[in-house]
Amino acid sequence: MSHLSDTLRVCALFYNPLMKHLLQLQVTDLSDKMVKICCIGAGYVGGPTMAVIALKCPDIEVVVVDISKPRIEAWNSDTLPIYEPGLDDVVKQCRGKNLFFSTDVEKHVAEADIIFVSVNTPTKTRGLGAGKAADLTYWESAARMIADVSKSDKIVVEKSTVPVKTAEAIEKILTHNSKGINYQILSNPEFLAEGTAIEDLFKPDRVLIGGRETPGGRKAVQALKDVYAHWVPEDRILTTNLWSAELSKLAANAFLAQRISSVNAISALCEATGANVSEVAYAVGKDTRIGPKFLNASVGFGGSCFQKDILNLVYICECNGLPEVANYWKQVIKINDYQKSRFVNRVVSSMFNTVSGKKIAVLGFAFKKDTGDTRETPAIDVCKGLLGDKAQISIYDPQVTEDQIQRDLAMNKFDWDHPMHLQPTSPTAVKQVSCVWDAYEATKGAHGLCILTEWDEFKTLDYQKIFDNMQKPAFVFDGRNIVDPEKLREIGFIVYSIGKPLDAWLKDMPAVA
């Protein structure tokens, strides 16, 4: 009976073009089920992205590989190496079924059809372009390893944020070592916000795929598009050429950082004139052409991308003979640095122009709430500024370990973005810094309190209890504008909120220490 039905189907192909099309679709679906994905790099981007792909594409085998044994062991344990709301559930649903974490990098790269490369692209610390250009050492070694171990055609996907034209360099390495194997390079930048990464992956604003405008390039773009099409509506999957995709990521981060620096610049003017930055930002954001997002004044932006990507953009502009454009984007970082130093100056000048020997409580060390990530957090520069004036600092953050805090405060600029085994192994602990696991313990006996991360729990603390246990006069420096300054003043605090009308006490103090 089955032979007969097969015969009838074959016969039908000659007479029924529709049947032929349907059978082709079945064959395509079958080939989709054979797809194996490997992601090199088990960090903040690779881990969550691959976990969601595995969840949404149960017919695809996804392996995340990394040379760091402790990191892979953590991904295979009950305590994941990164904190992200919802990530635990996603990993637990898929791990051991179609999601795997391994240190056997070469084996899984050799077996994969699609290879995502999500390795670090730190800012160079020495040599040509030091302090601005991206260091592509890890990218290049990944590409050479792919060329060494591959025995079948591969689609190689840039997932790390990389400079424009990186794909061209990677393509050259692969093709010159190809041994007859065909490689297609795609750019698929991530647009995740930490703290909402899983939500962003489930419902992205857009998925951007850039590829070569050749038959092979278009076919590769379609293959990756088919993966995302399992859960992302087609109108949200954008396809461009390689260079547009690479530049779009840098430009998106530069635009977002620019908005933060814009409102922070206005916050300084608000303090000088008695305006309220929250009211100004609300009024500005009501203009539909501008919108309300990223208009919260703060102590400054942080995170792994904004500063690094703008410096990268600046370097690319300079290399392409566009100094005016480079200087324009440099100013975004200058305002961010100014905001952090302005905050430190306000703390020191308010407290009789010295914090030497005084206990300062720091609430929050992560660069934003709902993440344990401390990369480029403004808290590092604020703490270093206070330590420079010999303050005694007591830090509480619900998600950041003491080891991480001490490491961050001991590290040189840009060192954080190199793999852990290349970072200082046992940084000298900063003696004037203590880390506690309770906000009340951090503030006990303190002269001043700095709020540097907008964790929700800081909004509902018992500030009367905190006030009672602090030295007097007791100061609150709110770097995230999350507390009600009037209520705190009623308790007895002297309050500084960024961009808000100044406390009578502060008006008599110099703005710069």
Secondary structure per residue as TSV (DSSP state, phi and psi in degrees):
chain	resnum	aa	ss	phi	psi
A	1	M	-	360.0	-42.5
A	2	S	H	-66.9	-35.3
A	3	H	H	-62.3	-40.2
A	4	L	H	-65.0	-45.7
A	5	S	H	-64.6	-36.8
A	6	D	H	-63.2	-41.8
A	7	T	H	-62.6	-45.0
A	8	L	H	-61.2	-38.8
A	9	R	H	-64.5	-45.2
A	10	V	H	-61.2	-43.6
A	11	C	H	-61.8	-39.7
A	12	A	H	-63.4	-28.6
A	13	L	H	-60.4	-34.2
A	14	F	H	-73.4	-21.3
A	15	Y	H	-111.7	-16.4
A	16	N	-	-128.2	95.3
A	17	P	H	-58.3	-32.7
A	18	L	H	-63.3	-44.2
A	19	M	H	-60.7	-39.2
A	20	K	H	-61.9	-42.2
A	21	H	H	-63.5	-42.4
A	22	L	H	-63.5	-40.3
A	23	L	H	-66.4	-37.8
A	24	Q	H	-61.3	-39.9
A	25	L	H	-61.6	-40.7
A	26	Q	H	-62.2	-42.2
A	27	V	H	-63.6	-41.7
A	28	T	H	-61.3	-45.0
A	29	D	H	-59.4	-40.0
A	30	L	H	-64.8	-41.3
A	31	S	H	-67.1	-32.1
A	32	D	H	-58.7	-35.0
A	33	K	T	-70.0	-14.8
A	34	M	T	-89.4	-5.3
A	35	V	-	-65.3	133.8
A	36	K	E	-120.0	130.5
A	37	I	E	-113.3	137.0
A	38	C	E	-126.1	135.5
A	39	C	E	-117.4	122.4
A	40	I	E	-89.7	113.4
A	41	G	-	115.2	112.0
A	42	A	-	-106.7	49.7
A	43	G	S	-100.9	-151.3
A	44	Y	T	-65.0	-27.6
A	45	V	T	-94.2	-53.8
A	46	G	H	-59.0	-48.9
A	47	G	H	-58.9	-61.3
A	48	P	H	-61.4	-40.8
A	49	T	H	-62.1	-46.8
A	50	M	H	-69.1	-34.0
A	51	A	H	-62.3	-42.2
A	52	V	H	-70.7	-39.1
A	53	I	H	-59.7	-43.6
A	54	A	H	-62.6	-41.1
A	55	L	H	-65.6	-42.8
A	56	K	H	-84.0	-16.9
A	57	C	-	-126.5	73.8
A	58	P	T	-61.7	-17.5
A	59	D	T	-87.4	-0.9
A	60	I	S	-109.9	133.1
A	61	E	E	-88.4	126.6
A	62	V	E	-119.7	125.0
A	63	V	E	-123.2	127.6
A	64	V	E	-102.7	123.8
A	65	V	E	-118.2	150.6
A	66	D	-	-158.4	147.3
A	67	I	S	-78.7	-12.8
A	68	S	-	-82.6	108.6
A	69	K	H	-63.0	-45.9
A	70	P	H	-59.2	-37.3
A	71	R	H	-66.2	-44.9
A	72	I	H	-65.9	-40.3
A	73	E	H	-59.6	-38.5
A	74	A	H	-66.2	-40.8
A	75	W	H	-64.1	-28.0
A	76	N	T	-91.3	4.4
A	77	S	S	-107.4	-173.9
A	78	D	S	-84.5	-11.3
A	79	T	S	-114.5	97.8
A	80	L	-	-67.8	153.8
A	81	P	S	-72.6	-13.6
A	82	I	S	-130.8	149.8
A	83	Y	-	-100.9	125.8
A	84	E	-	-153.3	122.1
A	85	P	T	-52.9	127.5
A	86	G	T	90.4	-13.9
A	87	L	H	-66.8	-43.0
A	88	D	H	-51.9	-48.3
A	89	D	H	-61.6	-44.2
A	90	V	H	-62.9	-46.8
A	91	V	H	-63.3	-44.6
A	92	K	H	-64.3	-32.2
A	93	Q	H	-68.7	-30.8
A	94	C	H	-109.3	-25.5
A	95	R	B	-60.7	130.0
A	96	G	T	88.3	-12.0
A	97	K	T	-99.8	-71.8
A	98	N	T	-130.4	13.2
A	99	L	E	-125.4	124.5
A	100	F	E	-134.5	149.6
A	101	F	E	-122.4	128.8
A	102	S	E	-147.3	154.2
A	103	T	S	-98.3	-2.4
A	104	D	-	-82.9	73.8
A	105	V	H	-61.3	-50.8
A	106	E	H	-63.8	-41.6
A	107	K	H	-58.4	-49.1
A	108	H	H	-75.0	-31.3
A	109	V	H	-65.2	-43.4
A	110	A	H	-61.4	-36.1
A	111	E	H	-82.6	-18.7
A	112	A	-	-76.4	151.8
A	113	D	S	-91.9	-40.0
A	114	I	E	-120.8	127.6
A	115	I	E	-116.1	116.2
A	116	F	E	-88.5	133.5
A	117	V	E	-110.9	113.9
A	118	S	-	-128.4	54.6
A	119	V	-	-95.8	167.1
A	120	N	-	-64.7	141.4
A	121	T	-	-127.1	71.7
A	122	P	-	-70.2	166.5
A	123	T	B	-75.4	136.4
A	124	K	-	-62.6	139.1
A	125	T	-	-103.9	-10.6
A	126	R	S	-151.6	164.3
A	127	G	S	81.4	-163.5
A	128	L	T	-60.7	124.2
A	129	G	T	79.8	15.5
A	130	A	T	-56.7	136.0
A	131	G	T	86.2	-6.3
A	132	K	T	-138.3	-51.8
A	133	A	S	-69.8	152.8
A	134	A	B	-79.3	140.2
A	135	D	-	-91.1	112.9
A	136	L	-	-99.4	20.4
A	137	T	H	-54.2	-48.0
A	138	Y	H	-71.8	-33.8
A	139	W	H	-64.7	-46.3
A	140	E	H	-64.1	-41.9
A	141	S	H	-67.0	-32.8
A	142	A	H	-64.6	-43.5
A	143	A	H	-63.5	-41.5
A	144	R	H	-66.9	-37.0
A	145	M	H	-66.2	-41.0
A	146	I	H	-58.8	-45.6
A	147	A	H	-63.1	-37.0
A	148	D	H	-67.2	-41.4
A	149	V	H	-99.0	-12.9
A	150	S	-	-72.7	136.7
A	151	K	-	-122.7	-0.6
A	152	S	S	-141.4	165.3
A	153	D	-	-59.3	144.1
A	154	K	E	-132.8	147.7
A	155	I	E	-104.1	119.9
A	156	V	E	-106.9	123.3
A	157	V	E	-112.3	122.4
A	158	E	E	-74.1	116.3
A	159	K	-	-109.9	-27.4
A	160	S	S	-67.9	155.4
A	161	T	-	-75.3	122.6
A	162	V	-	-131.8	158.7
A	163	P	-	-65.8	154.7
A	164	V	T	-58.7	139.4
A	165	K	T	82.4	6.1
A	166	T	H	-61.4	-41.6
A	167	A	H	-54.7	-37.9
A	168	E	H	-63.5	-42.9
A	169	A	H	-65.2	-43.8
A	170	I	H	-64.1	-40.8
A	171	E	H	-58.8	-41.8
A	172	K	H	-64.1	-43.0
A	173	I	H	-61.2	-46.1
A	174	L	H	-68.0	-44.9
A	175	T	H	-70.3	-32.4
A	176	H	H	-76.7	-10.6
A	177	N	T	-122.8	26.6
A	178	S	-	-75.9	-27.7
A	179	K	T	51.4	37.2
A	180	G	T	85.0	0.0
A	181	I	-	-87.5	141.4
A	182	N	-	-94.7	126.5
A	183	Y	E	-116.5	137.2
A	184	Q	E	-117.8	128.9
A	185	I	E	-101.2	130.5
A	186	L	E	-122.5	151.2
A	187	S	E	-109.7	124.6
A	188	N	-	-136.7	70.3
A	189	P	-	-62.4	148.1
A	190	E	-	-90.9	145.5
A	191	F	-	-124.0	42.9
A	192	L	-	-85.4	145.5
A	193	A	-	-107.6	126.9
A	194	E	T	-64.5	141.9
A	195	G	T	98.3	-26.3
A	196	T	S	-131.8	22.6
A	197	A	H	-59.0	-43.2
A	198	I	H	-67.0	-43.6
A	199	E	H	-60.8	-42.4
A	200	D	H	-62.9	-35.9
A	201	L	H	-73.6	-37.3
A	202	F	H	-67.0	-42.2
A	203	K	S	-131.7	72.7
A	204	P	-	-71.8	147.7
A	205	D	S	-62.5	-41.5
A	206	R	-	-160.1	153.1
A	207	V	E	-115.6	125.1
A	208	L	E	-109.4	126.4
A	209	I	E	-126.9	119.6
A	210	G	E	-111.3	137.6
A	211	G	E	-149.5	172.1
A	212	R	-	-66.0	144.6
A	213	E	S	-90.5	59.4
A	214	T	S	-129.0	165.3
A	215	P	H	-55.3	-43.5
A	216	G	H	-65.5	-40.7
A	217	G	H	-64.1	-44.0
A	218	R	H	-65.1	-37.1
A	219	K	H	-65.8	-40.7
A	220	A	H	-65.4	-42.5
A	221	V	H	-58.6	-43.1
A	222	Q	H	-64.5	-37.9
A	223	A	H	-61.9	-43.3
A	224	L	H	-72.4	-36.0
A	225	K	H	-59.9	-39.6
A	226	D	H	-62.4	-32.7
A	227	V	H	-65.9	-52.1
A	228	Y	H	-67.1	-28.2
A	229	A	T	-64.9	-11.3
A	230	H	T	-59.2	-28.6
A	231	W	T	-143.2	-11.5
A	232	V	S	-100.5	127.6
A	233	P	-	-57.0	144.0
A	234	E	G	-58.9	-34.6
A	235	D	G	-71.0	-9.0
A	236	R	G	-100.3	-0.6
A	237	I	E	-100.3	107.1
A	238	L	E	-98.4	138.3
A	239	T	E	-119.0	137.2
A	240	T	E	-141.5	-179.4
A	241	N	E	-77.7	168.0
A	242	L	H	-56.8	-45.3
A	243	W	H	-69.8	-37.0
A	244	S	H	-63.1	-41.6
A	245	A	H	-64.4	-44.2
A	246	E	H	-63.5	-44.0
A	247	L	H	-71.9	-31.1
A	248	S	H	-59.1	-38.1
A	249	K	H	-66.2	-48.0
A	250	L	H	-62.3	-42.7
A	251	A	H	-65.3	-41.3
A	252	A	H	-60.8	-46.3
A	253	N	H	-67.0	-36.6
A	254	A	H	-64.7	-40.7
A	255	F	H	-65.5	-40.9
A	256	L	H	-66.8	-45.2
A	257	A	H	-63.9	-36.9
A	258	Q	H	-60.6	-39.4
A	259	R	H	-64.4	-40.9
A	260	I	H	-65.3	-44.8
A	261	S	H	-65.6	-33.1
A	262	S	H	-63.3	-49.0
A	263	V	H	-70.9	-31.2
A	264	N	H	-69.4	-35.1
A	265	A	H	-63.9	-41.5
A	266	I	H	-66.4	-32.3
A	267	S	H	-61.7	-36.6
A	268	A	H	-65.1	-40.7
A	269	L	H	-67.2	-37.3
A	270	C	H	-60.8	-43.8
A	271	E	H	-63.1	-36.2
A	272	A	H	-72.9	-26.3
A	273	T	H	-110.1	-11.6
A	274	G	T	91.1	6.0
A	275	A	-	-77.0	166.7
A	276	N	-	-113.9	116.2
A	277	V	H	-62.4	-30.8
A	278	S	H	-65.1	-41.2
A	279	E	H	-67.8	-41.7
A	280	V	H	-63.5	-47.2
A	281	A	H	-63.0	-38.3
A	282	Y	H	-64.1	-44.1
A	283	A	H	-65.0	-42.6
A	284	V	H	-65.3	-44.2
A	285	G	H	-67.3	-17.5
A	286	K	T	-71.5	-17.5
A	287	D	S	-71.1	116.5
A	288	T	T	-62.2	-22.8
A	289	R	T	-71.9	-22.6
A	290	I	T	-102.1	-50.6
A	291	G	-	78.6	162.3
A	292	P	S	-89.4	-10.5
A	293	K	T	-74.9	147.8
A	294	F	T	60.2	35.4
A	295	L	-	-119.7	28.2
A	296	N	-	-94.7	116.8
A	297	A	-	-66.2	144.4
A	298	S	-	-156.7	-176.7
A	299	V	S	-71.2	-10.9
A	300	G	-	139.1	162.2
A	301	F	-	-87.5	157.3
A	302	G	-	-141.5	-153.8
A	303	G	S	94.3	166.3
A	304	S	S	-76.1	-16.0
A	305	C	S	-105.5	-47.5
A	306	F	H	-55.4	-57.8
A	307	Q	H	-64.7	-44.8
A	308	K	H	-60.5	-44.1
A	309	D	H	-70.0	-36.6
A	310	I	H	-68.6	-42.0
A	311	L	H	-59.5	-39.1
A	312	N	H	-63.4	-44.6
A	313	L	H	-61.8	-42.5
A	314	V	H	-59.4	-45.9
A	315	Y	H	-64.2	-42.6
A	316	I	H	-61.9	-41.4
A	317	C	H	-62.5	-44.1
A	318	E	H	-63.3	-40.8
A	319	C	H	-66.6	-25.1
A	320	N	T	-99.5	17.6
A	321	G	T	69.5	37.3
A	322	L	-	-124.4	65.9
A	323	P	H	-63.4	-34.6
A	324	E	H	-64.4	-40.1
A	325	V	H	-68.1	-41.1
A	326	A	H	-60.4	-44.6
A	327	N	H	-65.4	-34.3
A	328	Y	H	-59.9	-47.7
A	329	W	H	-75.2	-28.2
A	330	K	H	-58.8	-35.2
A	331	Q	H	-62.9	-28.8
A	332	V	H	-61.7	-41.5
A	333	I	H	-73.8	-37.2
A	334	K	H	-60.6	-43.1
A	335	I	H	-65.3	-37.1
A	336	N	H	-64.7	-43.1
A	337	D	H	-65.4	-40.3
A	338	Y	H	-60.6	-41.2
A	339	Q	H	-63.9	-40.1
A	340	K	H	-67.5	-45.2
A	341	S	H	-69.6	-32.7
A	342	R	H	-62.7	-39.5
A	343	F	H	-64.8	-46.5
A	344	V	H	-60.9	-44.7
A	345	N	H	-59.9	-38.5
A	346	R	H	-65.6	-40.8
A	347	V	H	-61.8	-51.3
A	348	V	H	-66.1	-46.8
A	349	S	H	-66.1	-33.3
A	350	S	H	-67.3	-31.2
A	351	M	T	-99.5	53.3
A	352	F	T	62.1	31.1
A	353	N	T	65.6	17.8
A	354	T	-	-156.2	140.9
A	355	V	-	-118.8	12.4
A	356	S	T	-58.1	123.2
A	357	G	T	75.2	-2.3
A	358	K	-	-89.4	141.8
A	359	K	E	-80.8	124.2
A	360	I	E	-115.9	123.4
A	361	A	E	-85.9	134.4
A	362	V	E	-116.6	116.2
A	363	L	E	-100.8	110.7
A	364	G	-	98.0	127.2
A	365	F	-	-125.5	-24.6
A	366	A	S	-63.7	156.3
A	367	F	S	-73.4	-16.7
A	368	K	S	-159.7	169.2
A	369	K	T	-71.8	164.3
A	370	D	T	62.8	27.6
A	371	T	-	-152.0	153.4
A	372	G	-	-98.4	10.6
A	373	D	-	-77.9	128.1
A	374	T	-	-113.4	8.9
A	375	R	T	-64.5	124.3
A	376	E	T	56.9	22.5
A	377	T	-	-61.0	138.5
A	378	P	H	-60.4	-22.1
A	379	A	H	-58.4	-31.8
A	380	I	H	-62.9	-50.7
A	381	D	H	-68.2	-36.8
A	382	V	H	-64.5	-47.7
A	383	C	H	-62.2	-42.5
A	384	K	H	-63.6	-37.3
A	385	G	H	-63.9	-42.3
A	386	L	H	-70.3	-38.2
A	387	L	H	-64.8	-32.7
A	388	G	H	-61.7	-25.0
A	389	D	T	-100.2	15.3
A	390	K	T	67.1	33.6
A	391	A	-	-73.4	157.0
A	392	Q	E	-101.3	119.3
A	393	I	E	-110.2	133.6
A	394	S	E	-118.8	119.0
A	395	I	E	-112.3	136.3
A	396	Y	E	-129.9	126.0
A	397	D	-	-141.0	130.6
A	398	P	S	-66.1	-15.2
A	399	Q	S	-125.3	-3.4
A	400	V	-	-109.8	130.9
A	401	T	-	-79.7	158.9
A	402	E	H	-62.3	-38.7
A	403	D	H	-59.1	-42.8
A	404	Q	H	-65.9	-43.4
A	405	I	H	-62.0	-47.0
A	406	Q	H	-63.6	-38.9
A	407	R	H	-62.4	-45.1
A	408	D	H	-64.0	-40.0
A	409	L	H	-75.2	-19.5
A	410	A	H	-94.8	-14.0
A	411	M	S	-83.3	149.2
A	412	N	-	-75.9	157.7
A	413	K	T	-57.3	137.8
A	414	F	T	75.6	-9.9
A	415	D	G	-65.7	-27.8
A	416	W	G	-58.6	-25.1
A	417	D	G	-90.8	6.4
A	418	H	S	-95.8	152.8
A	419	P	-	-53.6	150.8
A	420	M	G	-53.4	-38.0
A	421	H	G	-71.7	-11.2
A	422	L	G	-101.1	-2.2
A	423	Q	S	-87.8	163.4
A	424	P	-	-55.8	128.0
A	425	T	S	-74.0	-44.9
A	426	S	S	-130.1	82.6
A	427	P	-	-61.2	145.0
A	428	T	-	-67.6	124.6
A	429	A	-	-63.9	137.8
A	430	V	-	-80.3	113.9
A	431	K	T	-62.5	-31.6
A	432	Q	T	-80.0	5.5
A	433	V	E	-115.4	128.6
A	434	S	E	-123.3	148.0
A	435	C	E	-118.0	130.7
A	436	V	-	-125.6	164.9
A	437	W	S	-110.1	33.8
A	438	D	-	-160.0	131.2
A	439	A	H	-63.4	-35.5
A	440	Y	H	-70.1	-35.8
A	441	E	H	-67.2	-40.7
A	442	A	H	-62.0	-37.7
A	443	T	H	-90.1	-10.0
A	444	K	T	-62.8	120.7
A	445	G	T	76.4	7.9
A	446	A	-	-81.3	150.5
A	447	H	S	-84.1	-35.0
A	448	G	E	-141.0	157.6
A	449	L	E	-130.6	123.4
A	450	C	E	-110.3	124.4
A	451	I	E	-96.9	113.5
A	452	L	-	-115.0	-8.8
A	453	T	S	-134.6	141.3
A	454	E	-	-87.4	41.6
A	455	W	-	-57.2	136.5
A	456	D	G	-57.0	-35.6
A	457	E	G	-63.6	-22.6
A	458	F	G	-72.6	-19.7
A	459	K	G	-74.8	-25.7
A	460	T	G	-111.8	15.5
A	461	L	S	-65.5	156.3
A	462	D	-	-82.8	90.0
A	463	Y	H	-71.4	-21.7
A	464	Q	H	-65.1	-44.5
A	465	K	H	-62.0	-42.4
A	466	I	H	-62.7	-45.7
A	467	F	H	-59.6	-44.1
A	468	D	H	-60.4	-30.4
A	469	N	T	-98.5	4.2
A	470	M	S	-99.5	161.0
A	471	Q	-	-68.3	153.7
A	472	K	S	-113.8	144.4
A	473	P	S	-65.3	144.6
A	474	A	-	-100.8	129.3
A	475	F	E	-111.1	141.7
A	476	V	E	-121.0	125.3
A	477	F	E	-114.2	103.4
A	478	D	E	-93.2	101.7
A	479	G	S	-83.2	2.1
A	480	R	S	-130.1	2.1
A	481	N	-	51.4	51.3
A	482	I	-	-109.9	-10.7
A	483	V	S	-106.6	159.0
A	484	D	-	-86.2	108.2
A	485	P	H	-61.4	-35.3
A	486	E	H	-65.2	-42.4
A	487	K	H	-63.2	-39.8
A	488	L	H	-68.7	-35.2
A	489	R	H	-65.8	-36.6
A	490	E	H	-62.1	-35.5
A	491	I	H	-68.1	-32.0
A	492	G	T	130.6	-3.7
A	493	F	-	-70.2	150.9
A	494	I	E	-94.9	121.9
A	495	V	E	-117.0	133.6
A	496	Y	E	-118.6	119.0
A	497	S	E	-116.8	135.0
A	498	I	T	-59.6	125.7
A	499	G	T	75.2	8.1
A	500	K	S	-103.4	158.0
A	501	P	-	-52.3	136.9
A	502	L	-	-76.6	144.4
A	503	D	-	-58.3	144.3
A	504	A	H	-52.8	-37.3
A	505	W	H	-60.1	-44.3
A	506	L	H	-72.2	-27.2
A	507	K	H	-62.2	-28.1
A	508	D	T	-85.1	-6.2
A	509	M	S	-100.3	147.4
A	510	P	-	-65.7	146.0
A	511	A	S	-72.2	-23.4
A	512	V	-	-120.5	131.2
A	513	A	-	-73.1	360.0
